[in-house]
């Protein structure tokens, strides 16, 4: 399993502070195909971290199943599900389906996990070929993090803790190729109530100073009372022109800078 890099075996990429809590080898993703008389099973490794539920398919099993139309697309969409997107978890034990409750006693034998996401996606994982300990461990971990009893079980706390300890390390929990670009910024939260925050954001978005500039024309909210004190403006438009354009808009709300890509500005 790799951290912020792709492993040689297709291991999942872990974020800063992300920890693999439980693993179930030989788990099977159940793919329902309407024109098939039976479900298609893709064998792989099911991993539950403090941030997501990750399925790493076995290349051989995936290759065989991909012959059937739609299977490879479904597997690709099901590889990673953030824990925060999980709405409900059901388990199948002794041919009985019941809702997973983290405070309830876990059954000794779990044959299947059904994950219902908030976007209406439904994923079924068969654990029939996993050991009993693996099935119970990963089910317990999924229940614990998808229905946390404490906010300290949320991934944000682990991420913040590791980030503060090793904010720009390139090894271990570092950010890999992104560490050099992130090192230009401090860990304080941007409020955009000062020009420096806007300059950092423009630098992050690869916006050149010859095209765009940060203006203080609204520092005392004289142009618009509902916009921030600092605005991003095209470099060839002066503050007087901005004040005139604002007068043409309802409540003097100027179009504001939101995002930048290689092809256009939003």
KAFEN-V534464 format. One record per backbone hydrogen bond with DSSP energy under -0.5 kcal/mol. CO is the residue of the C=O (numbers start at 1). NH is the residue of the N-H. If there is no record, write none. Layout:
co: {CO	CO}
nh: {NH	NH}
//
This chain:
co: {2	2	5	7	11	12	12	14	15	19	19	22	24	24	27	28	28	29	29	30	30	31	31	32	33	40	41	42	43	44	45	45	46	47	47	48	48	51	52	52	53	54	54	55	56	58	59	60	61	62	64	65	68	68	70	71	72	73	74	76	79	81	82	83	85	85	88	89	90	91	91	92	92	93	96	98	101	109	111	111	112	113	113	114	114	115	115	116	116	117	121	123	124	125	126	127	131	132	133	134	135	136	137	138	139	140	141	142	143	145	150	151	154	154	155	156	157	158	159	160	161	162	166	169	171	175	176	178	179	181	182	194	194	195	196	197	198	199	200	201	202	203	206	208	208	211	213	213	215	216	218	224	229	231	231	233	234	236	238	239	240	241	242	243	245	246	249	250	252	259	264}
nh: {4	14	7	10	7	2	14	4	18	21	50	48	27	46	44	30	126	31	42	32	124	33	40	34	36	31	43	29	58	27	47	56	24	49	54	21	22	83	49	54	81	47	56	57	45	62	63	64	65	66	67	68	71	72	74	75	76	77	78	79	55	53	85	86	87	118	116	100	114	93	98	111	112	96	93	91	104	111	127	128	92	115	125	90	116	117	123	87	88	120	117	115	30	113	28	130	135	136	137	138	139	140	141	142	143	144	145	146	147	148	153	154	157	158	159	160	161	162	163	164	165	166	169	175	173	178	179	182	183	184	185	197	198	199	200	201	202	203	204	205	207	206	208	211	212	235	215	233	231	219	221	227	218	215	233	213	237	238	242	243	244	245	246	247	248	249	252	253	254	266	261}
//
